[in-house]
């Protein structure tokens, strides 16, 4: 009596999946992620970076001797007086400005979703995940902007023993406050209500911030020329 082997049950082929290298989350969440994943991950990253920065600052300020806080060590002062150290702030700020322009573009494209009437175009806008990319880059841009702003102030004070009140300083501090105001609107923007007041205010502030940033770059360029002796 012949024994038959059990019939093989055909299985569906599983397409290989690949995860792109995306440490900043600029391409949005992986397939299957929820809306909470989209909004919480960048915020968690920014919050962690901010907490780390605060912890390091507190350790330096409160852990140092009193006389060390009052008097900057000569080695640090000499390092800050060097041109490479003095140029860190303007070089990074130039990169931040370029990133800010790109972030504005992402936000504008995301805002088109709720206004676009063509279903095909709207589908393509949703597929591009402009909103998730805008949120991810903005969160990290805010931490970097705040940090480098005060780094520039620390560099000036260490080199000269004072700050120089003027358009550049005031515009820089104003930008930090401006970005904070924009970030404060995010919960209202994500509430899901029909009102677009928060989104419209956020967009208007973004235009103002870019304008102020561009205007501030002119005074910053003049300072760089003085540092380079041009």
Secondary structure, 3 states (H helix, E strand, C coil): CCCCCCCCCCCCCCCCCCCCCCCCCCCCCCCCCCHHHHHHHHHHHHHHHHHHHHHHHHHHHHHCCHHHHHCCCHHHHHHHHCHHHHHHHHHHHHHHHHHHHHHHHHHHHHHCCCCCCCHHHHHHHHHCCHHHHHHHHHHHHHHHHHHHHHHHHHHHHHHHCCCCCCHHHHHHHHHHHHHHHHHHCHHHHCCCCCCCHHHHHHHHHHHHHHHHHHHHHHHHHHHHHHHHCC
